């Protein structure tokens, strides 16, 4: 009985890892406005709640593209929200950026 349960858990582990890699927002952004944007061949999801913002890049990015992607993510914040991101509050990399807005 114990080995059958362990086998089921081993089969579930890849699914749980895959689900963890989805474009889910951080817990404080659950229920926030969601915007899906494609720019420069990459897909992004932007979440906004009041003055808080979070941008998530979906999919793979090659090694040399990360600096340009991060700049694109910051410009998406302006374009989608109509507000400027407060530079000193921006945290993250080319996979996810969080920060505050100046509206």
C-alpha positions as CSV (number, residue, x, y, z in Angstrom):
1,X,0.0,0.0,0.0
2,X,2.8,2.4,0.9
3,X,4.6,1.9,-2.4
4,X,1.4,2.6,-4.4
5,X,1.0,5.9,-2.6
6,X,4.6,6.8,-3.2
7,X,4.2,6.0,-6.9
8,X,1.1,8.3,-7.2
9,X,3.1,11.0,-5.5
10,X,6.0,10.6,-7.9
11,X,3.6,10.9,-10.8
12,X,2.0,14.1,-9.3
13,X,5.4,15.8,-8.7
14,X,6.0,16.9,-12.3
15,X,2.5,18.3,-12.6
16,X,2.9,20.3,-9.4
17,X,6.3,21.7,-10.7
18,X,4.6,22.6,-14.0
19,X,1.8,24.4,-12.2
20,X,4.2,26.4,-10.1
21,X,5.8,27.8,-13.3
22,X,2.5,29.3,-14.6
23,X,1.8,33.0,-14.8
24,X,0.1,33.3,-11.5
25,X,0.6,36.5,-9.6
26,X,2.0,36.9,-6.2
27,X,-0.6,36.4,-3.4
28,X,-1.0,40.1,-2.8
29,X,-1.9,40.6,-6.5
30,X,-4.6,37.9,-6.6
31,X,-7.8,39.5,-7.9
32,X,-5.9,42.4,-9.5
33,X,-6.6,43.7,-13.0
34,X,-5.0,41.3,-15.5
35,X,-3.7,42.5,-18.9
36,X,-2.1,40.1,-21.5
37,X,0.3,41.8,-24.0
38,X,2.6,40.5,-26.8
39,X,5.6,42.7,-27.7
40,X,8.8,41.9,-29.6
41,X,7.8,38.2,-30.0
42,X,7.3,37.7,-26.2
43,X,4.1,37.3,-24.2
44,X,3.6,39.1,-21.0
45,X,1.0,39.3,-18.3
46,X,0.7,42.5,-16.3
47,X,-1.2,42.7,-13.0
48,X,-2.3,46.0,-11.4
49,X,-3.9,46.6,-8.1
50,X,-4.1,50.3,-7.0
51,X,-0.5,51.6,-7.2
52,X,1.1,48.1,-7.2
53,X,2.2,46.4,-10.5
54,X,3.6,43.1,-11.5
55,X,4.8,42.0,-15.0
56,X,5.5,38.3,-15.8
57,X,7.2,37.2,-19.0
58,X,5.9,33.9,-20.4
59,X,8.1,31.4,-22.2
60,X,11.7,31.0,-22.8
61,X,14.2,33.8,-23.5
62,X,17.7,33.2,-24.9
63,X,20.8,34.3,-22.9
64,X,21.5,37.6,-24.6
65,X,17.9,38.9,-24.6
66,X,17.3,39.5,-20.9
67,X,18.5,43.1,-20.7
68,X,16.2,44.2,-23.6
69,X,13.3,42.2,-22.2
70,X,13.6,43.9,-18.8
71,X,13.5,47.3,-20.6
72,X,10.4,46.2,-22.6
73,X,8.7,45.1,-19.4
74,X,9.3,48.5,-17.8
75,X,7.9,50.2,-20.9
76,X,4.9,47.9,-20.8
77,X,4.1,49.2,-17.3
78,X,3.8,52.8,-18.7
79,X,1.9,51.7,-21.8
80,X,-0.7,49.5,-20.1
81,X,-1.3,51.4,-16.9
82,X,-0.7,55.0,-18.2
83,X,1.4,55.6,-15.1
84,X,5.2,55.8,-14.6
85,X,6.8,53.1,-12.6
86,X,8.8,54.4,-9.6
87,X,12.3,53.2,-10.4
88,X,13.5,52.8,-6.8
89,X,10.6,50.3,-6.2
90,X,11.2,48.0,-9.2
91,X,12.4,44.6,-8.2
92,X,13.0,41.5,-10.3
93,X,14.5,40.4,-13.6
94,X,13.5,39.6,-17.1
95,X,11.1,36.9,-15.8
96,X,9.2,39.0,-13.3
97,X,9.2,42.6,-12.2
98,X,7.3,44.1,-9.3
99,X,7.0,47.7,-8.3
100,X,4.8,50.8,-7.5
101,X,3.2,53.3,-9.8
102,X,3.3,57.1,-9.8
103,X,-0.2,58.1,-11.0
